[in-house]
Amino acid sequence: MQKRLKRKLKRTSLVLLTLYLMIGASLYFFQEKLLFLPTKLSQDYQYQFNYPFEELFLKTDEEAVINALHFKAESPKGVILYFHGNAGDLSRWGKITEYFTAMNYDVLVMDYRTYGKSSGKLSEKAFYKDAQYCYDYLLKQYSEKDITLYGRSLGTGTASYLASENNPYQLILETPYYSIEDVAKSRFPIFPVKYLLKYKFPTYKYLPKASCNISIIHGTDDTIVPYSSGKKLSELNIENLNFITVPRGSHNNLIEFNEYQNAITNILK
């Protein structure tokens, strides 16, 4: 009886260990499928928006061409360089960023490599390189003191990196993470995600190096990037950081709340 029980326990343990290793391997080899949810657009796709814009194709290196939209306001107060979330393409994000054009800001928003019409191989280094290229593109037309960096969700890590390497007027982060590792730990607590992740996006390392004003907006009911992950950024003891809580706000609906609208109005006034 005891031998039979031991054999059963051994088989069960072996099955659980196999499942654990298989899931861990999947997290490592297929993490890009979990992190990035791009949609593709044909190269002849015609964007249609409510505000004037210029479509750009920026050759950021020999292997990549980045598709971007440059919205133009009539009397711009400045320009916003916007880094979007992990899903969709510019046909969606262009409409979302028109919110800022309506507030009399020019906006430059790019599609990451493999998104929309953009091409090239994805990597964390490529995110930063393409972002800096877009920043330098704006510097040919705007003073650096007129540039606002805006990151949403996935884009908050890239926007934070850019703020640490340059001197923009300000940085706005919507639903940011402490790091990708921090979010992954909350979802896969039994796995050594620190060693499995190819993408780190350590926002917590970049913000202390930014000399500009930083505004963070996060909803308490966010189930994608936990509120606690964004809140940890406010505990970094950064004097120029303002953390704004949106009670009951989730990941994709902050724009519906007065707290968000009032915060953005005050930040961009």
Backbone as CSV, one residue per row, in Angstrom:
resi,resn,N_x,N_y,N_z,CA_x,CA_y,CA_z,C_x,C_y,C_z
1,MET,0.835,-1.207,0.000,0.000,0.000,0.000,0.876,1.266,0.000
2,GLN,1.911,1.261,0.872,2.788,2.412,0.953,3.601,2.581,-0.330
3,LYS,4.051,1.444,-0.889,4.808,1.532,-2.135,3.958,2.104,-3.258
4,ARG,2.691,1.680,-3.306,1.776,2.180,-4.335,1.568,3.677,-4.169
5,LEU,1.412,4.119,-2.914,1.208,5.539,-2.625,2.445,6.348,-3.011
6,LYS,3.621,5.804,-2.710,4.861,6.481,-3.059,5.008,6.621,-4.567
7,ARG,4.670,5.544,-5.287,4.745,5.602,-6.745,3.777,6.650,-7.304
8,LYS,2.580,6.709,-6.724,1.578,7.685,-7.165,2.066,9.108,-6.906
9,LEU,2.652,9.322,-5.719,3.173,10.645,-5.381,4.331,11.023,-6.302
10,LYS,5.162,10.040,-6.626,6.291,10.279,-7.507,5.825,10.663,-8.903
11,ARG,4.809,9.926,-9.399,4.262,10.241,-10.726,3.632,11.634,-10.728
12,THR,2.883,11.951,-9.663,2.240,13.267,-9.567,3.285,14.376,-9.535
13,SER,4.341,14.156,-8.755,5.409,15.147,-8.666,6.093,15.341,-10.008
14,LEU,6.290,14.244,-10.719,6.932,14.312,-12.031,6.055,15.073,-13.017
15,VAL,4.751,14.823,-12.980,3.816,15.536,-13.860,3.825,17.029,-13.542
16,LEU,3.783,17.376,-12.255,3.785,18.785,-11.855,5.085,19.472,-12.243
17,LEU,6.194,18.766,-12.066,7.490,19.335,-12.440,7.569,19.549,-13.946
18,THR,7.052,18.593,-14.702,7.049,18.719,-16.162,6.210,19.913,-16.601
19,LEU,5.027,20.048,-15.983,4.161,21.183,-16.307,4.836,22.507,-15.955
20,TYR,5.484,22.534,-14.816,6.189,23.741,-14.361,7.271,24.137,-15.369
21,LEU,8.054,23.168,-15.794,9.127,23.438,-16.743,8.584,23.848,-18.108
22,MET,7.479,23.219,-18.518,6.881,23.564,-19.807,6.342,24.993,-19.798
23,ILE,5.667,25.354,-18.716,5.125,26.715,-18.621,6.264,27.731,-18.541
24,GLY,7.301,27.409,-17.766,8.452,28.297,-17.672,9.130,28.487,-19.014
25,ALA,9.280,27.396,-19.762,9.886,27.484,-21.096,9.020,28.329,-22.027
26,SER,7.706,28.175,-21.895,6.789,28.969,-22.732,6.911,30.451,-22.417
27,LEU,7.044,30.779,-21.129,7.206,32.179,-20.730,8.473,32.775,-21.340
28,TYR,9.507,31.961,-21.455,10.770,32.459,-22.004,10.713,32.586,-23.525
29,PHE,10.282,31.514,-24.185,10.340,31.491,-25.642,9.202,32.248,-26.322
30,PHE,8.076,32.398,-25.633,6.916,33.047,-26.251,6.523,34.349,-25.547
31,GLN,7.459,34.931,-24.803,7.123,36.134,-24.045,6.740,37.305,-24.942
32,GLU,7.296,37.371,-26.157,6.916,38.455,-27.062,5.447,38.353,-27.464
33,LYS,4.938,37.114,-27.547,3.525,36.916,-27.869,2.632,37.390,-26.725
34,LEU,3.156,37.335,-25.492,2.396,37.778,-24.326,2.500,39.285,-24.138
35,LEU,3.688,39.836,-24.408,3.922,41.257,-24.178,3.371,42.153,-25.279
36,PHE,3.522,41.703,-26.521,3.201,42.559,-27.661,2.056,41.976,-28.467
37,LEU,1.056,42.798,-28.707,-0.138,42.367,-29.453,-0.369,43.312,-30.633
38,PRO,0.548,43.307,-31.589,0.423,44.228,-32.726,-0.640,43.780,-33.726
39,THR,-1.208,44.737,-34.415,-2.019,44.446,-35.598,-1.313,45.086,-36.789
40,LYS,-1.422,44.436,-37.948,-0.720,44.894,-39.140,-1.640,45.734,-40.018
41,LEU,-1.044,46.657,-40.742,-1.749,47.461,-41.734,-1.019,47.325,-43.069
42,SER,-1.770,47.310,-44.157,-1.141,47.301,-45.471,-0.439,48.639,-45.693
43,GLN,0.612,48.633,-46.480,1.390,49.850,-46.693,0.583,50.948,-47.389
44,ASP,-0.484,50.573,-48.087,-1.305,51.584,-48.755,-2.553,51.960,-47.949
45,TYR,-2.599,51.533,-46.689,-3.741,51.888,-45.840,-3.807,53.409,-45.685
46,GLN,-4.998,53.956,-45.817,-5.195,55.404,-45.723,-5.805,55.769,-44.370
47,TYR,-5.048,56.509,-43.564,-5.551,56.961,-42.265,-6.576,58.075,-42.461
48,GLN,-7.552,58.086,-41.585,-8.551,59.157,-41.601,-8.792,59.632,-40.168
49,PHE,-8.535,60.923,-39.942,-8.693,61.498,-38.611,-9.396,62.846,-38.719
50,ASN,-9.696,63.417,-37.582,-10.444,64.672,-37.543,-9.549,65.905,-37.585
51,TYR,-8.240,65.709,-37.415,-7.309,66.841,-37.396,-6.235,66.638,-38.458
52,PRO,-5.667,67.730,-38.959,-4.615,67.614,-39.974,-3.417,66.832,-39.442
53,PHE,-2.837,66.009,-40.279,-1.679,65.222,-39.855,-0.792,64.932,-41.062
54,GLU,0.444,64.609,-40.760,1.395,64.176,-41.769,1.814,62.751,-41.431
55,GLU,1.764,61.871,-42.436,2.233,60.514,-42.219,3.718,60.447,-42.542
56,LEU,4.471,59.805,-41.636,5.916,59.742,-41.779,6.384,58.292,-41.856
57,PHE,7.465,58.081,-42.582,8.174,56.802,-42.600,9.623,57.103,-42.252
58,LEU,10.021,56.766,-41.033,11.329,57.121,-40.503,12.246,55.898,-40.525
59,LYS,13.322,55.993,-41.254,14.268,54.884,-41.352,15.262,55.006,-40.193
60,THR,14.973,54.320,-39.111,15.758,54.479,-37.888,17.060,53.684,-37.917
61,ASP,17.131,52.639,-38.706,18.388,51.952,-38.990,18.230,51.153,-40.271
62,GLU,19.224,50.383,-40.625,19.206,49.669,-41.902,18.095,48.624,-41.985
63,GLU,17.625,48.156,-40.825,16.643,47.076,-40.809,15.231,47.538,-40.470
64,ALA,15.068,48.801,-40.147,13.763,49.234,-39.631,13.263,50.511,-40.293
65,VAL,11.972,50.545,-40.551,11.272,51.754,-40.985,10.078,51.928,-40.059
66,ILE,10.020,53.073,-39.396,8.981,53.341,-38.406,7.919,54.247,-38.995
67,ASN,6.688,53.785,-38.949,5.551,54.591,-39.399,5.086,55.465,-38.236
68,ALA,4.869,56.743,-38.505,4.457,57.676,-37.453,3.465,58.677,-38.016
69,LEU,2.705,59.287,-37.130,1.754,60.336,-37.484,2.118,61.599,-36.724
70,HIS,2.151,62.708,-37.444,2.450,63.998,-36.837,1.226,64.894,-36.974
71,PHE,0.469,65.008,-35.895,-0.739,65.832,-35.886,-0.351,67.288,-35.664
72,LYS,-1.066,68.172,-36.337,-0.756,69.595,-36.264,-1.976,70.382,-35.759
73,ALA,-1.787,71.094,-34.662,-2.822,71.983,-34.147,-2.667,73.357,-34.796
74,GLU,-3.718,74.152,-34.747,-3.677,75.465,-35.386,-2.698,76.400,-34.683
75,SER,-2.796,76.488,-33.359,-1.898,77.349,-32.571,-1.313,76.512,-31.444
76,PRO,-0.342,75.655,-31.745,0.135,74.689,-30.756,0.822,75.323,-29.553
77,LYS,0.500,74.791,-28.382,1.177,75.202,-27.148,2.525,74.487,-27.007
78,GLY,2.678,73.432,-27.761,3.882,72.620,-27.705,3.624,71.338,-28.476
79,VAL,4.469,70.349,-28.278,4.301,69.080,-28.969,4.417,67.941,-27.966
80,ILE,3.610,66.907,-28.164,3.631,65.712,-27.323,4.180,64.551,-28.141
81,LEU,5.228,63.921,-27.637,5.752,62.695,-28.229,5.138,61.543,-27.454
82,TYR,4.249,60.800,-28.116,3.377,59.827,-27.454,3.828,58.399,-27.764
83,PHE,3.977,57.595,-26.708,4.323,56.185,-26.847,3.160,55.336,-26.355
84,HIS,2.587,54.564,-27.278,1.319,53.897,-26.992,1.477,52.555,-26.292
85,GLY,0.342,51.911,-26.047,0.309,50.633,-25.348,0.716,49.465,-26.226
86,ASN,0.486,48.248,-25.731,1.045,47.059,-26.390,0.156,46.446,-27.456
87,ALA,-1.036,47.007,-27.677,-1.957,46.388,-28.640,-2.394,47.384,-29.706
88,GLY,-2.678,46.855,-30.907,-3.254,47.686,-31.961,-2.226,48.302,-32.883
89,ASP,-2.611,49.424,-33.489,-1.746,50.133,-34.428,-2.201,51.584,-34.488
90,LEU,-1.604,52.357,-35.356,-1.872,53.800,-35.400,-3.288,54.156,-35.830
91,SER,-3.988,53.257,-36.496,-5.372,53.569,-36.859,-6.211,53.752,-35.603
92,ARG,-5.827,53.074,-34.529,-6.489,53.236,-33.230,-5.841,54.343,-32.405
93,TRP,-4.523,54.302,-32.301,-3.834,55.237,-31.411,-3.854,56.661,-31.936
94,GLY,-3.963,56.816,-33.250,-4.091,58.160,-33.791,-5.346,58.844,-33.275
95,LYS,-6.435,58.087,-33.217,-7.692,58.648,-32.709,-7.586,59.001,-31.233
96,ILE,-6.871,58.161,-30.487,-6.710,58.419,-29.060,-5.887,59.678,-28.812
97,THR,-4.848,59.883,-29.605,-3.996,61.050,-29.384,-4.614,62.348,-29.897
98,GLU,-5.681,62.250,-30.695,-6.371,63.472,-31.120,-6.945,64.234,-29.925
99,TYR,-7.103,63.550,-28.810,-7.554,64.191,-27.567,-6.630,65.362,-27.212
100,PHE,-5.348,65.192,-27.479,-4.370,66.225,-27.135,-4.273,67.291,-28.215
101,THR,-4.512,66.889,-29.461,-4.555,67.883,-30.527,-5.724,68.835,-30.301
102,ALA,-6.814,68.294,-29.779,-7.975,69.130,-29.457,-7.657,70.132,-28.356
103,MET,-6.602,69.868,-27.584,-6.168,70.786,-26.528,-5.062,71.708,-27.036
104,ASN,-4.939,71.790,-28.377,-3.970,72.678,-29.037,-2.521,72.243,-28.835
105,TYR,-2.295,70.958,-28.931,-0.939,70.423,-28.934,-0.693,69.649,-30.226
106,ASP,0.469,69.873,-30.817,0.904,68.964,-31.871,1.229,67.628,-31.206
107,VAL,1.088,66.545,-31.960,1.368,65.217,-31.412,2.129,64.395,-32.447
108,LEU,3.200,63.755,-32.001,3.890,62.760,-32.823,3.732,61.412,-32.141
109,VAL,3.097,60.459,-32.834,2.899,59.117,-32.283,3.421,58.113,-33.304
110,MET,4.222,57.158,-32.830,4.837,56.175,-33.717,4.292,54.789,-33.434
111,ASP,4.337,53.931,-34.461,4.068,52.508,-34.277,5.396,51.800,-34.065
112,TYR,5.458,50.948,-33.066,6.677,50.181,-32.810,6.943,49.204,-33.959
113,ARG,8.133,48.703,-34.015,8.475,47.697,-35.020,7.503,46.512,-34.931
114,THR,7.088,46.014,-36.057,6.112,44.925,-36.258,4.667,45.401,-36.094
115,TYR,4.430,46.644,-35.668,3.075,47.183,-35.509,2.680,47.975,-36.759
116,GLY,1.413,47.831,-37.178,0.911,48.635,-38.287,1.750,48.495,-39.534
117,LYS,2.287,49.617,-40.003,3.129,49.619,-41.196,4.621,49.591,-40.862
118,SER,4.959,49.586,-39.582,6.367,49.625,-39.175,7.017,48.260,-39.368
119,SER,8.297,48.290,-39.660,9.041,47.053,-39.889,10.327,47.055,-39.076
120,GLY,10.913,45.873,-38.939,12.152,45.735,-38.194,11.989,44.733,-37.066
121,LYS,13.104,44.339,-36.473,13.097,43.352,-35.416,12.937,44.012,-34.063
122,LEU,12.031,43.464,-33.252,11.776,44.012,-31.927,12.876,43.629,-30.941
123,SER,13.204,44.566,-30.079,14.067,44.328,-28.932,13.921,45.546,-28.030
124,GLU,14.317,45.407,-26.777,14.224,46.563,-25.882,15.135,47.689,-26.371
125,LYS,16.302,47.323,-26.843,17.228,48.318,-27.378,16.617,49.046,-28.568
126,ALA,15.868,48.324,-29.402,15.236,48.939,-30.570,14.159,49.933,-30.154
127,PHE,13.403,49.618,-29.107,12.409,50.568,-28.597,13.074,51.897,-28.276
128,TYR,14.177,51.829,-27.538,14.856,53.052,-27.108,15.481,53.797,-28.291
129,LYS,16.063,53.039,-29.200,16.709,53.663,-30.358,15.699,54.400,-31.224
130,ASP,14.564,53.772,-31.510,13.542,54.393,-32.344,12.930,55.612,-31.651
131,ALA,12.774,55.509,-30.336,12.223,56.638,-29.568,13.151,57.842,-29.645
132,GLN,14.440,57.603,-29.502,15.398,58.710,-29.574,15.420,59.322,-30.971
133,TYR,15.260,58.502,-31.981,15.205,59.007,-33.347,14.020,59.966,-33.506
134,CYS,12.874,59.580,-32.957,11.692,60.448,-33.044,11.898,61.733,-32.258
135,TYR,12.551,61.631,-31.122,12.844,62.818,-30.316,13.752,63.773,-31.100
136,ASP,14.792,63.221,-31.708,15.707,64.039,-32.495,15.006,64.651,-33.707
137,TYR,14.061,63.918,-34.266,13.269,64.446,-35.388,12.509,65.699,-34.947
138,LEU,11.922,65.642,-33.742,11.178,66.797,-33.240,12.090,67.980,-32.939
139,LEU,13.303,67.710,-32.514,14.230,68.787,-32.167,14.590,69.658,-33.372
140,LYS,14.345,69.140,-34.573,14.593,69.937,-35.778,13.494,70.971,-36.010
141,GLN,12.370,70.815,-35.297,11.219,71.698,-35.514,10.759,72.420,-34.250
142,TYR,11.122,71.889,-33.080,10.654,72.444,-31.815,11.826,72.639,-30.857
143,SER,11.648,73.591,-29.959,12.597,73.737,-28.859,12.371,72.596,-27.871
144,GLU,13.431,72.148,-27.223,13.295,71.035,-26.283,12.349,71.377,-25.143
145,LYS,12.285,72.649,-24.756,11.392,73.055,-23.668,9.922,72.994,-24.069
146,ASP,9.650,72.754,-25.355,8.273,72.631,-25.835,7.841,71.174,-26.010
147,ILE,8.729,70.234,-25.663,8.439,68.813,-25.867,7.941,68.169,-24.572
148,THR,6.764,67.558,-24.642,6.217,66.748,-23.552,6.277,65.291,-23.970
149,LEU,6.823,64.451,-23.117,6.832,63.006,-23.359,5.632,62.388,-22.664
150,TYR,4.929,61.532,-23.397,3.740,60.875,-22.829,3.851,59.369,-23.099
151,GLY,3.788,58.580,-22.047,3.799,57.134,-22.191,2.541,56.534,-21.614
152,ARG,2.005,55.581,-22.343,0.823,54.876,-21.850,1.133,53.380,-21.769
153,SER,0.910,52.792,-20.613,1.079,51.355,-20.404,2.467,50.892,-20.868
154,LEU,2.548,50.040,-21.870,3.841,49.571,-22.363,4.766,50.745,-22.674
155,GLY,4.224,51.805,-23.242,5.041,52.948,-23.660,5.633,53.761,-22.530
156,THR,5.222,53.497,-21.278,5.743,54.294,-20.164,7.221,54.028,-19.909
157,GLY,7.662,52.792,-20.136,9.074,52.479,-19.948,9.950,53.218,-20.937
158,THR,9.529,53.247,-22.200,10.285,53.939,-23.242,10.289,55.439,-23.003
159,ALA,9.127,55.992,-22.640,9.050,57.432,-22.368,9.946,57.813,-21.200
160,SER,9.992,56.961,-20.178,10.828,57.231,-19.002,12.310,57.179,-19.359
161,TYR,12.673,56.195,-20.174,14.063,56.115,-20.637,14.446,57.404,-21.366
162,LEU,13.571,57.856,-22.264,13.861,59.039,-23.068,14.014,60.275,-22.172
163,ALA,13.187,60.366,-21.128,13.279,61.503,-20.199,14.608,61.487,-19.448
164,SER,15.136,60.293,-19.194,16.401,60.185,-18.460,17.601,60.544,-19.324
165,GLU,17.432,60.488,-20.649,18.534,60.733,-21.574,18.489,62.121,-22.218
166,ASN,17.390,62.842,-22.014,17.211,64.144,-22.645,16.663,65.144,-21.622
167,ASN,16.286,66.324,-22.118,15.775,67.371,-21.223,14.450,67.932,-21.719
168,PRO,13.412,67.095,-21.788,12.104,67.589,-22.232,11.486,68.482,-21.162
169,TYR,10.401,69.133,-21.539,9.720,70.000,-20.587,9.093,69.197,-19.449
170,GLN,8.465,68.057,-19.805,7.826,67.242,-18.784,7.578,65.827,-19.301
171,LEU,7.234,64.955,-18.351,6.946,63.552,-18.643,5.616,63.186,-18.004
172,ILE,4.724,62.593,-18.804,3.425,62.132,-18.305,3.347,60.628,-18.519
173,LEU,3.018,59.900,-17.458,2.901,58.446,-17.533,1.499,58.018,-17.133
174,GLU,0.835,57.309,-18.031,-0.513,56.797,-17.780,-0.436,55.283,-17.582
175,THR,-0.880,54.822,-16.439,-0.862,53.405,-16.043,0.525,52.775,-16.208
176,PRO,1.548,53.351,-15.571,2.903,52.817,-15.722,3.179,51.645,-14.794
177,TYR,4.261,50.955,-15.061,4.726,49.840,-14.244,6.058,50.222,-13.604
178,TYR,6.326,49.627,-12.461,7.625,49.781,-11.798,8.706,49.190,-12.690
179,SER,8.416,48.048,-13.249,9.229,47.373,-14.259,8.381,46.251,-14.828
180,ILE,8.757,45.731,-15.978,8.044,44.577,-16.530,8.192,43.384,-15.588
181,GLU,9.351,43.274,-14.975,9.573,42.183,-14.024,8.578,42.252,-12.866
182,ASP,8.318,43.453,-12.390,7.386,43.634,-11.275,5.986,43.157,-11.654
183,VAL,5.543,43.480,-12.864,4.226,43.044,-13.337,4.207,41.530,-13.518
184,ALA,5.281,40.996,-14.101,5.356,39.551,-14.340,5.330,38.768,-13.032
185,LYS,5.973,39.295,-12.007,5.968,38.623,-10.705,4.561,38.532,-10.133
186,SER,3.752,39.552,-10.369,2.385,39.542,-9.840,1.514,38.532,-10.575
187,ARG,1.875,38.217,-11.812,1.084,37.268,-12.608,1.606,35.841,-12.513
188,PHE,2.917,35.721,-12.390,3.537,34.388,-12.349,4.453,34.288,-11.130
189,PRO,3.870,34.339,-9.935,4.678,34.431,-8.709,5.568,33.225,-8.431
190,ILE,5.256,32.064,-9.011,6.042,30.861,-8.696,7.180,30.637,-9.685
191,PHE,7.348,31.554,-10.641,8.401,31.389,-11.634,9.510,32.435,-11.439
192,PRO,10.747,32.083,-11.756,11.875,33.025,-11.632,11.907,33.991,-12.814
193,VAL,10.911,34.863,-12.863,10.743,35.726,-14.045,11.948,36.628,-14.279
194,LYS,12.678,36.942,-13.231,13.868,37.792,-13.382,14.830,37.199,-14.405
195,TYR,14.919,35.878,-14.433,15.858,35.204,-15.321,15.222,34.785,-16.645
196,LEU,13.899,34.838,-16.703,13.212,34.428,-17.919,12.960,35.585,-18.881
197,LEU,12.869,36.796,-18.337,12.475,37.941,-19.155,13.611,38.470,-20.022
198,LYS,13.298,38.691,-21.297,14.232,39.341,-22.216,14.012,40.859,-22.208
199,TYR,12.829,41.266,-21.801,12.467,42.686,-21.762,12.321,43.105,-20.307
200,LYS,13.056,44.146,-19.908,13.051,44.589,-18.515,12.252,45.879,-18.317
201,PHE,12.490,46.870,-19.198,11.861,48.193,-19.084,11.829,48.645,-17.617
202,PRO,12.995,48.883,-17.020,13.065,49.238,-15.596,12.754,50.713,-15.349
203,THR,11.498,51.055,-15.385,11.089,52.448,-15.217,11.658,53.051,-13.935
204,TYR,11.721,52.254,-12.895,12.204,52.738,-11.605,13.661,53.208,-11.669
205,LYS,14.439,52.717,-12.623,15.826,53.157,-12.781,15.925,54.476,-13.533
206,TYR,14.962,54.724,-14.417,15.034,55.896,-15.286,14.489,57.162,-14.637
207,LEU,13.408,57.041,-13.891,12.761,58.245,-13.360,13.672,59.089,-12.471
208,PRO,14.486,58.491,-11.597,15.366,59.335,-10.776,16.390,60.126,-11.586
209,LYS,16.635,59.701,-12.824,17.608,60.382,-13.671,16.975,61.489,-14.506
210,ALA,15.654,61.598,-14.482,14.953,62.618,-15.267,14.931,63.932,-14.496
211,SER,15.286,65.008,-15.167,15.338,66.318,-14.509,14.035,67.097,-14.662
212,CYS,13.121,66.610,-15.497,11.865,67.324,-15.750,10.791,66.946,-14.733
213,ASN,9.688,67.675,-14.767,8.535,67.324,-13.935,7.907,66.038,-14.453
214,ILE,7.477,65.191,-13.509,6.900,63.892,-13.846,5.499,63.792,-13.256
215,SER,4.525,63.451,-14.091,3.149,63.236,-13.629,2.759,61.798,-13.932
216,ILE,2.268,61.099,-12.915,1.822,59.719,-13.075,0.329,59.649,-12.773
217,ILE,-0.422,58.997,-13.664,-1.870,58.835,-13.473,-2.176,57.342,-13.524
218,HIS,-2.831,56.840,-12.469,-3.096,55.399,-12.394,-4.439,55.152,-11.710
219,GLY,-5.177,54.174,-12.225,-6.472,53.808,-11.663,-6.346,52.697,-10.638
220,THR,-7.172,52.750,-9.624,-7.090,51.766,-8.534,-7.558,50.382,-8.957
221,ASP,-8.377,50.286,-10.011,-8.937,48.995,-10.425,-8.258,48.435,-11.680
222,ASP,-7.020,48.837,-11.890,-6.270,48.374,-13.063,-5.905,46.902,-12.881
223,THR,-6.377,46.053,-13.783,-6.086,44.618,-13.708,-4.998,44.198,-14.688
224,ILE,-4.498,45.130,-15.489,-3.429,44.841,-16.447,-2.073,45.195,-15.843
225,VAL,-1.916,46.454,-15.462,-0.734,46.889,-14.708,-1.238,47.271,-13.321
226,PRO,-0.977,46.465,-12.323,-1.534,46.718,-10.995,-1.242,48.127,-10.487
227,TYR,-2.222,48.714,-9.836,-2.056,50.036,-9.234,-0.829,50.065,-8.326
228,SER,-0.601,48.972,-7.616,0.535,48.901,-6.694,1.866,49.053,-7.413
229,SER,1.947,48.562,-8.650,3.190,48.665,-9.416,3.479,50.115,-9.770
230,GLY,2.448,50.845,-10.217,2.632,52.261,-10.505,2.888,53.073,-9.250
231,LYS,2.184,52.722,-8.150,2.317,53.466,-6.891,3.734,53.373,-6.344
232,LYS,4.415,52.247,-6.583,5.788,52.097,-6.104,6.718,53.155,-6.698
233,LEU,6.365,53.646,-7.894,7.189,54.681,-8.515,7.140,55.973,-7.709
234,SER,6.006,56.221,-7.050,5.864,57.440,-6.251,6.635,57.358,-4.946
235,GLU,7.148,56.170,-4.631,7.890,55.963,-3.389,9.398,56.015,-3.611
236,LEU,9.812,56.479,-4.795,11.230,56.555,-5.122,11.895,57.819,-4.578
237,ASN,11.135,58.625,-3.886,11.644,59.871,-3.295,12.179,60.831,-4.359
238,ILE,11.336,61.050,-5.382,11.657,61.993,-6.451,10.848,63.264,-6.214
239,GLU,11.520,64.369,-6.009,10.840,65.617,-5.640,9.919,66.139,-6.732
240,ASN,10.309,65.934,-7.983,9.549,66.505,-9.093,8.496,65.543,-9.641
241,LEU,8.026,64.605,-8.804,7.048,63.604,-9.243,5.714,63.822,-8.545
242,ASN,4.657,63.827,-9.342,3.302,63.973,-8.824,2.486,62.748,-9.207
243,PHE,1.972,62.032,-8.211,1.195,60.814,-8.463,-0.290,61.114,-8.290
244,ILE,-1.074,60.809,-9.324,-2.505,61.107,-9.334,-3.289,59.807,-9.380
245,THR,-4.133,59.592,-8.402,-4.949,58.381,-8.320,-6.323,58.624,-8.913
246,VAL,-6.787,57.674,-9.706,-8.141,57.728,-10.255,-8.933,56.591,-9.605
247,PRO,-9.734,56.900,-8.582,-10.518,55.854,-7.914,-11.443,55.141,-8.900
248,ARG,-11.428,53.814,-8.852,-12.260,52.936,-9.689,-11.830,52.928,-11.159
249,GLY,-10.793,53.647,-11.486,-10.306,53.643,-12.863,-9.588,52.340,-13.182
250,SER,-9.821,51.812,-14.377,-9.136,50.586,-14.791,-8.045,50.939,-15.801
251,HIS,-7.652,49.997,-16.622,-6.480,50.217,-17.464,-6.768,51.053,-18.708
252,ASN,-7.928,50.874,-19.297,-8.205,51.506,-20.585,-9.313,52.553,-20.565
253,ASN,-9.736,52.976,-19.387,-10.868,53.902,-19.353,-10.621,55.165,-18.534
254,LEU,-9.380,55.502,-18.241,-9.115,56.667,-17.384,-9.671,57.957,-17.975
255,ILE,-9.707,58.032,-19.299,-10.180,59.250,-19.956,-11.642,59.555,-19.622
256,GLU,-12.373,58.565,-19.151,-13.781,58.745,-18.801,-13.969,59.393,-17.431
257,PHE,-12.908,59.535,-16.659,-13.016,60.022,-15.290,-12.609,61.491,-15.184
258,ASN,-13.335,62.223,-14.351,-13.027,63.639,-14.129,-11.623,63.829,-13.575
259,GLU,-11.184,62.886,-12.737,-9.848,63.005,-12.144,-8.765,63.034,-13.226
260,TYR,-8.929,62.193,-14.244,-7.967,62.183,-15.341,-8.078,63.465,-16.156
261,GLN,-9.285,63.829,-16.533,-9.491,65.003,-17.365,-8.971,66.272,-16.688
262,ASN,-9.262,66.405,-15.399,-8.794,67.583,-14.652,-7.267,67.595,-14.546
263,ALA,-6.702,66.390,-14.328,-5.235,66.307,-14.202,-4.568,66.706,-15.506
264,ILE,-5.049,66.175,-16.624,-4.451,66.481,-17.923,-4.613,67.973,-18.250
265,THR,-5.765,68.522,-17.945,-5.995,69.945,-18.184,-4.996,70.802,-17.403
266,ASN,-4.763,70.446,-16.149,-3.817,71.205,-15.319,-2.379,71.017,-15.780
267,ILE,-2.041,69.809,-16.179,-0.672,69.511,-16.603,-0.332,70.222,-17.912
268,LEU,-1.303,70.276,-18.815,-1.054,70.820,-20.147,-1.528,72.266,-20.316
269,LYS,-1.907,72.898,-19.236,-2.435,74.276,-19.371,-1.346,75.244,-19.808
